[in-house]
Amino acid sequence: MTKVVIFDLDGTLIDTPNAIVAAFNATFTGAGLPEREAAAIRKTIGLPLERAFGDLTGVPLTDPAIAGFVAGYQAHFRGTILPKAAELVFPGVADGLTRLAGLGITLTVATSKFHRSAVDILTAAGLRDHFEMVVGADQVTRPKPDAESSVIILEALGASPEDALVVGDTTHDLLMARAAGIRSVAVTYGVHGRELLATAGPELIADTFGEVVRYAGAEVRSPLP
């Protein structure tokens, strides 16, 4: 029975991938580096920023340049993505979250964003009040696809893996769920396509948020139609 849903953020609740690509490339040009291809940047979405910049530049994570990239990205995030947050919420998300909460399901977020950035964009998008907990990459020692983010949520809520469901748009989310022994739902409207998502073994691959809501509410005492 689903008692807790752990949502990813970027590409699952809010349509940020294109804006993220633009922010990455603005960071690179600001540092005097060439832009990267959008496809290469999109492959890193769902990873912590430090690792994403390391993968894209070949710079070691311990190099001070990584912190500079992250700071530059955060500045662009606040200047270009936050002001548009309310317009970027995927169709059906706001109403769907309300329906799930009405069924008594506790809603949470586990994201590769820093906690402050996650809270800021959820607030700007008008979604923050739906969530009992938001866990960011800077609050764990082992980010996705490690299980730690989801384990922190379950322990804080006194829930078991059998009571939970992870919803995400990348294999990083689904592998986190698998590592924690949690069921998962993949959404196809974000970063990773259906074929890649299927390799991580989700229970359902959904094309719309409405499908997610119906699946998550299916075992609750008042099933959705």
Long-range contacts (C-beta under 8 A, 24 or more apart in sequence): 1-163, 1-219, 1-220, 2-105, 2-163, 2-164, 2-165, 2-216, 2-217, 2-218, 2-219, 2-220, 3-104, 3-105, 3-106, 3-159, 3-163, 3-164, 4-105, 4-106, 4-107, 4-108, 4-153, 4-154, 4-157, 4-159, 4-163, 4-164, 4-165, 5-100, 5-105, 5-106, 5-107, 5-108, 5-164, 5-165, 5-166, 5-167, 5-216, 6-108, 6-109, 6-110, 6-149, 6-150, 6-153, 6-164, 6-165, 6-166, 6-167, 6-177, 6-182, 7-107, 7-108, 7-109, 7-110, 7-131, 7-166, 7-167, 7-168, 8-46, 8-109, 8-110, 8-111, 8-166, 8-167, 8-168, 8-169, 8-170, 8-173, 8-190, 9-109, 9-111, 9-113, 9-118, 9-121, 9-122, 10-45, 10-46, 10-111, 10-112, 10-113, 10-169, 10-190, 10-191, 11-45, 11-46, 11-168, 11-169, 11-170, 11-187, 11-189, 11-190, 11-191, 12-90, 12-167, 12-168, 12-169, 12-173, 12-187, 12-190, 13-89, 13-90, 13-93, 13-109, 13-122, 13-125, 13-127, 14-85, 14-88, 14-89, 14-90, 14-93, 14-121, 14-125, 14-127, 15-88, 15-89, 15-90, 16-81, 16-88, 16-121, 17-42, 17-45, 17-190, 17-191, 19-80, 19-81, 19-84, 19-88, 20-45, 20-81, 22-76, 22-80, 23-73, 23-76, 23-77, 23-80, 23-81, 24-52, 24-56, 24-73, 26-72, 26-76, 26-80, 27-53, 27-69, 27-72, 27-73, 27-76, 30-72, 31-65, 31-68, 31-69, 31-72, 33-57, 42-191, 45-112, 45-170, 45-191, 46-112, 46-144, 46-168, 46-169, 46-170, 46-172, 46-173, 46-191, 47-112, 47-143, 47-144, 47-172, 48-112, 48-137, 48-143, 49-73, 49-112, 49-114, 49-137, 51-143, 74-114, 74-117, 77-117, 78-120, 81-121, 82-120, 82-121, 82-124, 83-124, 85-121, 85-124, 85-125, 86-124, 86-125, 86-126, 88-125, 89-125, 89-126, 89-127, 90-189, 90-209, 91-208, 91-209, 92-208, 92-209, 92-210, 92-213, 93-127, 93-209, 94-126, 94-127, 96-209, 96-210, 96-212, 96-213, 97-127, 97-130, 98-130, 99-213, 99-217, 99-224, 100-213, 100-216, 100-217, 101-130, 103-217, 103-220, 103-221, 103-222, 103-224, 104-220, 104-221, 105-216, 105-217, 105-220, 106-132, 106-157, 106-159, 107-131, 107-132, 108-132, 108-133, 108-134, 108-135, 108-153, 108-157, 109-133, 109-134, 109-135, 110-135, 110-144, 110-149, 110-150, 110-153, 110-166, 110-173, 110-176, 111-135, 111-136, 111-137, 111-149, 112-136, 112-137, 112-143, 112-144, 112-172, 113-137, 114-138, 115-139, 132-157, 133-157, 144-172, 144-173, 144-175, 144-176, 145-171, 145-172, 145-173, 145-175, 145-176, 145-179, 146-176, 146-179, 147-176, 147-179, 147-180, 149-176, 150-176, 150-177, 150-180, 150-182, 151-180, 154-180, 165-215, 165-216, 167-212, 167-216, 169-197, 170-197, 171-196, 171-197, 171-199, 171-200, 174-200, 174-201, 174-202, 175-200, 177-202, 185-212, 185-215, 185-216, 187-212
